[in-house]
Amino acid sequence: MSLIDILVSQLHHEPLCVADCQARWSVSDTTAMRRAAALIAAGLVARKPADGEESPSRLVVTDQGQAVLAAILSADPDAW
């Protein structure tokens, strides 16, 4: 669900930071940071600066992450 949350927020032009994810996912700060780090390490999410900021604080879905989501959404549920 975390990758989908980040993509939906991105599509609505409201990119999430880790603190936003922590609140949405109802997890601790540490858990949110670990989930974000895992998505970043997998190449599915990247950190980007928010408008007017220099340091990368917002999470955005990469092209690879969008491809993974597209594959998931187009999968035949009967095949599971």
DSSP file with accessible surface (Angstrom, degrees, kcal/mol):
  #  RESIDUE AA STRUCTURE BP1 BP2  ACC     N-H-->O    O-->H-N    N-H-->O    O-->H-N    TCO  KAPPA ALPHA  PHI   PSI    X-CA   Y-CA   Z-CA
    1    1 A M     >        0   0  165      0, 0.0     4,-2.6     0, 0.0     5,-0.2   0.000 360.0 360.0 360.0 -27.5    0.0    0.0    0.0
    2    2 A S  H  >  +     0   0   25      1,-0.2     4,-2.1     2,-0.2     5,-0.2   0.903 360.0  48.8 -64.1 -41.7    2.9    2.4    0.6
    3    3 A L  H  > S+     0   0   17      1,-0.2     4,-2.3     2,-0.2    -1,-0.2   0.920 112.5  49.3 -64.6 -40.0    4.0    2.6   -3.0
    4    4 A I  H  > S+     0   0   63      1,-0.2     4,-2.9     2,-0.2     5,-0.3   0.920 108.5  53.5 -65.9 -41.7    0.4    3.3   -4.1
    5    5 A D  H  X S+     0   0   32     -4,-2.6     4,-2.2     1,-0.2    -1,-0.2   0.923 110.4  47.3 -56.9 -45.7    0.0    6.0   -1.4
    6    6 A I  H  X S+     0   0    0     -4,-2.1     4,-2.2     2,-0.2    -1,-0.2   0.926 113.4  47.8 -65.3 -42.6    3.1    7.8   -2.7
    7    7 A L  H  X S+     0   0   30     -4,-2.3     4,-2.8     2,-0.2     5,-0.2   0.936 111.2  49.7 -64.4 -46.6    1.9    7.5   -6.3
    8    8 A V  H  X S+     0   0   62     -4,-2.9     4,-1.6     1,-0.2    -1,-0.2   0.934 112.2  48.1 -60.6 -43.0   -1.6    8.8   -5.6
    9    9 A S  H  <>S+     0   0    2     -4,-2.2     5,-3.1    -5,-0.3    -1,-0.2   0.914 111.6  50.7 -63.5 -39.9   -0.2   11.7   -3.6
   10   10 A Q  H ><5S+     0   0   48     -4,-2.2     3,-1.8     1,-0.2    -2,-0.2   0.916 108.0  52.0 -63.2 -43.4    2.2   12.5   -6.4
   11   11 A L  H 3<5S+     0   0  114     -4,-2.8    -1,-0.2     1,-0.3    -2,-0.2   0.806 108.8  51.1 -64.7 -28.4   -0.6   12.4   -9.0
   12   12 A H  T 3<5S-     0   0  123     -4,-1.6    -1,-0.3    -5,-0.2    -2,-0.2   0.256 118.6-114.3 -90.4  10.5   -2.6   14.9   -6.9
   13   13 A H  T < 5S+     0   0  167     -3,-1.8    -3,-0.2     1,-0.1    -2,-0.1   0.831  88.4 112.2  59.4  34.4    0.5   17.1   -6.8
   14   14 A E      < -     0   0  122     -5,-3.1    -4,-0.1    -6,-0.2    -1,-0.1  -0.566  53.3-165.6-130.7  66.3    0.8   16.6   -3.0
   15   15 A P        -     0   0   46      0, 0.0     2,-0.3     0, 0.0    45,-0.1  -0.222  16.5-125.2 -59.4 146.4    4.1   14.6   -2.7
   16   16 A L  B     -A   59   0A   6     43,-0.7    43,-3.7   -10,-0.2     2,-0.2  -0.641  13.8-153.7 -92.7 148.7    4.6   12.9    0.7
   17   17 A C     >  -     0   0   27     -2,-0.3     4,-2.1    41,-0.3     3,-0.3  -0.641  41.9 -96.2-104.6 173.8    7.5   13.2    3.0
   18   18 A V  H  > S+     0   0   20     39,-0.5     4,-2.7     1,-0.2     5,-0.2   0.897 125.3  56.0 -60.9 -37.2    8.3   10.4    5.5
   19   19 A A  H  > S+     0   0   60      1,-0.2     4,-1.9     2,-0.2    -1,-0.2   0.894 106.5  50.5 -62.8 -37.9    6.4   12.2    8.3
   20   20 A D  H  > S+     0   0   61     -3,-0.3     4,-2.5     2,-0.2    -1,-0.2   0.911 110.5  49.9 -63.5 -42.3    3.3   12.2    6.1
   21   21 A C  H  X S+     0   0    0     -4,-2.1     4,-2.9     2,-0.2     5,-0.2   0.910 106.3  55.8 -62.2 -42.4    3.7    8.5    5.4
   22   22 A Q  H  X>S+     0   0   59     -4,-2.7     5,-1.7     1,-0.2     4,-0.7   0.926 111.4  43.6 -56.9 -44.5    4.1    7.8    9.1
   23   23 A A  H  <5S+     0   0   66     -4,-1.9     3,-0.5     1,-0.2    -1,-0.2   0.922 115.8  47.3 -69.5 -42.6    0.8    9.5    9.8
   24   24 A R  H  <5S+     0   0  120     -4,-2.5    -2,-0.2     1,-0.2    -1,-0.2   0.856 117.2  41.7 -65.7 -40.0   -1.0    7.8    6.8
   25   25 A W  H  <5S-     0   0   28     -4,-2.9    -1,-0.2    -5,-0.2    -2,-0.2   0.500 102.8-130.5 -88.0  -5.3    0.2    4.4    7.6
   26   26 A S  T  <5 +     0   0  109     -4,-0.7     2,-0.3    -3,-0.5    -3,-0.2   0.933  64.1 126.6  53.8  51.0   -0.3    4.7   11.4
   27   27 A V      < -     0   0   27     -5,-1.7    -1,-0.2    -6,-0.2    -2,-0.1  -0.831  65.3 -86.1-128.2 170.2    3.2    3.4   12.1
   28   28 A S     >  -     0   0   59     -2,-0.3     4,-2.5     1,-0.1     5,-0.2  -0.256  41.0-107.6 -70.6 164.1    6.2    4.7   14.1
   29   29 A D  H  > S+     0   0   95      1,-0.2     4,-2.6     2,-0.2     5,-0.2   0.909 121.2  52.8 -56.9 -43.1    8.7    7.2   12.6
   30   30 A T  H  > S+     0   0   68      1,-0.2     4,-2.5     2,-0.2    -1,-0.2   0.916 109.0  48.0 -62.2 -44.0   11.3    4.4   12.5
   31   31 A T  H  > S+     0   0   48      2,-0.2     4,-2.6     1,-0.2    -1,-0.2   0.922 111.7  50.0 -64.5 -42.7    8.9    2.0   10.6
   32   32 A A  H  X S+     0   0    0     -4,-2.5     4,-2.6     1,-0.2     5,-0.2   0.923 111.5  49.0 -61.8 -42.6    8.0    4.8    8.1
   33   33 A M  H  X S+     0   0   97     -4,-2.6     4,-2.7     1,-0.2    -1,-0.2   0.904 111.7  49.3 -64.1 -40.2   11.7    5.5    7.5
   34   34 A R  H  X S+     0   0  177     -4,-2.5     4,-2.3     2,-0.2    -2,-0.2   0.908 111.7  48.1 -65.7 -42.0   12.5    1.8    7.0
   35   35 A R  H  X S+     0   0  104     -4,-2.6     4,-2.2     2,-0.2    -2,-0.2   0.931 114.0  46.6 -63.9 -44.9    9.6    1.4    4.5
   36   36 A A  H  X S+     0   0    0     -4,-2.6     4,-2.5    -5,-0.2    -2,-0.2   0.927 112.0  51.2 -62.3 -43.5   10.7    4.4    2.6
   37   37 A A  H  X S+     0   0   55     -4,-2.7     4,-3.0     1,-0.2    -2,-0.2   0.892 109.2  50.9 -62.3 -38.1   14.3    3.3    2.6
   38   38 A A  H  X S+     0   0   61     -4,-2.3     4,-1.9     2,-0.2    -1,-0.2   0.915 110.9  47.8 -66.4 -41.1   13.3   -0.1    1.3
   39   39 A L  H  <>S+     0   0   22     -4,-2.2     5,-2.2     2,-0.2     6,-1.2   0.898 114.1  47.5 -66.1 -38.4   11.3    1.4   -1.5
   40   40 A I  H ><5S+     0   0   57     -4,-2.5     3,-1.6     4,-0.2    -2,-0.2   0.938 110.7  51.0 -66.5 -46.0   14.2    3.7   -2.3
   41   41 A A  H 3<5S+     0   0   91     -4,-3.0    -2,-0.2     1,-0.3    -1,-0.2   0.851 108.5  52.6 -61.3 -33.0   16.7    0.8   -2.2
   42   42 A A  T 3<5S-     0   0   52     -4,-1.9    -1,-0.3    -5,-0.2    -2,-0.2   0.529 115.2-118.3 -80.1  -6.3   14.5   -1.1   -4.6
   43   43 A G  T < 5S+     0   0   24     -3,-1.6    22,-0.5    -4,-0.3    21,-0.3   0.618  86.0 113.0  80.7  12.5   14.5    1.8   -7.0
   44   44 A L  S   <S+     0   0   26     -5,-2.2    18,-1.9    -6,-0.2     2,-0.3   0.713  78.2  28.1 -88.7 -23.7   10.7    2.2   -6.7
   45   45 A V  E     -B   61   0A   3     -6,-1.2     2,-0.3    16,-0.3    -2,-0.3  -0.969  65.4-164.7-136.7 150.3   10.8    5.6   -5.0
   46   46 A A  E     -B   60   0A  24     14,-2.8    14,-2.8    -2,-0.3     2,-0.5  -0.931  23.7-117.5-132.0 157.4   13.3    8.5   -5.0
   47   47 A R  E     +B   59   0A 108     -2,-0.3    12,-0.2    12,-0.2   -30,-0.1  -0.835  36.3 176.7 -94.2 133.6   13.7   11.5   -2.7
   48   48 A K  E     -B   58   0A 109     10,-2.8    10,-2.6    -2,-0.5     9,-1.1  -0.971  33.8-102.7-133.0 150.0   13.2   14.9   -4.4
   49   49 A P  E     -B   56   0A  63      0, 0.0     3,-0.1     0, 0.0     2,-0.1  -0.437  37.0-121.8 -69.3 143.8   13.3   18.4   -3.1
   50   50 A A    >   -     0   0   17      5,-0.6     3,-2.4     1,-0.2     5,-0.0  -0.390  51.0 -68.2 -74.8 162.7    9.9   20.1   -2.6
   51   51 A D  T 3  S+     0   0  166      1,-0.3    -1,-0.2    -2,-0.1     3,-0.1  -0.310 125.2  11.8 -53.8 129.4    9.3   23.3   -4.4
   52   52 A G  T 3  S+     0   0   91      1,-0.3     2,-0.3    -3,-0.1    -1,-0.3   0.496 108.3 106.4  80.7   3.6   11.5   26.0   -3.0
   53   53 A E    <   -     0   0   88     -3,-2.4    -1,-0.3     1,-0.1     4,-0.0  -0.832  53.6-159.4-114.4 154.6   13.6   23.6   -1.0
   54   54 A E  S    S+     0   0  192     -2,-0.3    -1,-0.1    -3,-0.1    -2,-0.0   0.787  72.4  72.7 -98.4 -36.8   17.2   22.4   -1.6
   55   55 A S  S    S-     0   0   77      1,-0.1     2,-0.6    -7,-0.1    -5,-0.6  -0.589  90.3-110.0 -85.2 142.7   17.3   19.2    0.4
   56   56 A P  E     + B   0  49A  70      0, 0.0    -1,-0.1     0, 0.0    -9,-0.1  -0.568  57.8 143.2 -73.2 112.2   15.4   16.2   -0.9
   57   57 A S  E     +     0   0A  29     -9,-1.1   -39,-0.5    -2,-0.6     2,-0.3   0.547  43.9  81.6-123.9 -16.5   12.5   15.6    1.5
   58   58 A R  E     - B   0  48A  64    -10,-2.6   -10,-2.8   -41,-0.2     2,-0.5  -0.702  68.6-134.4 -97.7 146.7    9.6   14.5   -0.7
   59   59 A L  E     -AB  16  47A   0    -43,-3.7   -43,-0.7    -2,-0.3     2,-0.4  -0.854  25.8-180.0-100.2 129.5    9.1   10.9   -1.9
   60   60 A V  E     - B   0  46A  25    -14,-2.8   -14,-2.8    -2,-0.5     2,-0.3  -0.968  31.1-112.2-129.3 146.7    8.2   10.4   -5.6
   61   61 A V  E     - B   0  45A   7     -2,-0.4   -16,-0.3   -16,-0.2   -17,-0.1  -0.610  34.0-138.7 -77.3 131.7    7.6    7.2   -7.5
   62   62 A T     >  -     0   0   33    -18,-1.9     4,-2.5    -2,-0.3     5,-0.2  -0.282  28.5 -99.4 -80.0 173.0   10.3    6.4  -10.1
   63   63 A D  H  > S+     0   0  137      1,-0.2     4,-2.2     2,-0.2     5,-0.1   0.903 127.7  52.1 -59.6 -39.5    9.7    5.1  -13.6
   64   64 A Q  H  > S+     0   0  112    -21,-0.3     4,-2.2     2,-0.2    -1,-0.2   0.911 108.7  50.1 -63.9 -41.2   10.5    1.7  -12.3
   65   65 A G  H  > S+     0   0    0    -22,-0.5     4,-2.5     1,-0.2    -2,-0.2   0.904 109.5  50.8 -63.7 -40.0    8.0    2.1   -9.5
   66   66 A Q  H  X S+     0   0   80     -4,-2.5     4,-2.6     1,-0.2    -1,-0.2   0.895 108.9  52.0 -65.2 -36.9    5.3    3.2  -12.0
   67   67 A A  H  X S+     0   0   62     -4,-2.2     4,-2.3     2,-0.2    -2,-0.2   0.907 109.6  49.2 -65.2 -40.8    6.1    0.1  -14.1
   68   68 A V  H  X S+     0   0   55     -4,-2.2     4,-2.4     2,-0.2    -2,-0.2   0.937 112.2  48.0 -63.7 -45.0    5.7   -2.2  -11.1
   69   69 A L  H  X S+     0   0    6     -4,-2.5     4,-2.9     1,-0.2     5,-0.2   0.912 110.4  51.8 -62.5 -41.7    2.4   -0.6  -10.1
   70   70 A A  H  X S+     0   0   57     -4,-2.6     4,-1.8     1,-0.2    -1,-0.2   0.912 110.1  49.4 -61.5 -41.0    1.1   -0.9  -13.7
   71   71 A A  H  X S+     0   0   59     -4,-2.3     4,-0.7     2,-0.2    -1,-0.2   0.908 112.6  47.6 -64.6 -41.1    2.0   -4.6  -13.7
   72   72 A I  H >< S+     0   0   88     -4,-2.4     3,-0.8     1,-0.2    -2,-0.2   0.936 113.4  47.2 -64.5 -46.6    0.2   -5.1  -10.4
   73   73 A L  H 3< S+     0   0  131     -4,-2.9    -1,-0.2     1,-0.2    -2,-0.2   0.779 114.5  46.5 -69.6 -25.5   -2.9   -3.2  -11.5
   74   74 A S  H 3< S+     0   0   96     -4,-1.8    -1,-0.2    -5,-0.2    -2,-0.2   0.526  87.3 115.1 -94.2  -3.3   -3.1   -5.0  -14.9
   75   75 A A  S << S-     0   0   40     -3,-0.8     3,-0.0    -4,-0.7    -3,-0.0  -0.319  75.0-112.8 -67.6 147.1   -2.5   -8.5  -13.4
   76   76 A D    >   -     0   0   91      1,-0.2     3,-1.9     2,-0.0     4,-0.3  -0.702  19.8-153.5 -80.8 113.4   -5.4  -11.0  -13.6
   77   77 A P  G >  S+     0   0   85      0, 0.0     3,-1.2     0, 0.0    -1,-0.2   0.786  93.2  64.1 -61.7 -24.3   -6.6  -11.6  -10.1
   78   78 A D  G 3  S+     0   0  147      1,-0.2    -2,-0.0     2,-0.1    -3,-0.0   0.721  90.8  66.4 -71.3 -17.4   -7.8  -15.0  -11.1
   79   79 A A  G <         0   0   81     -3,-1.9    -1,-0.2     1,-0.2    -3,-0.0   0.626 360.0 360.0 -77.4 -13.1   -4.2  -16.0  -11.8
   80   80 A W    <         0   0  218     -3,-1.2    -1,-0.2    -4,-0.3    -2,-0.1   0.525 360.0 360.0 -78.9 360.0   -3.5  -15.7   -8.0
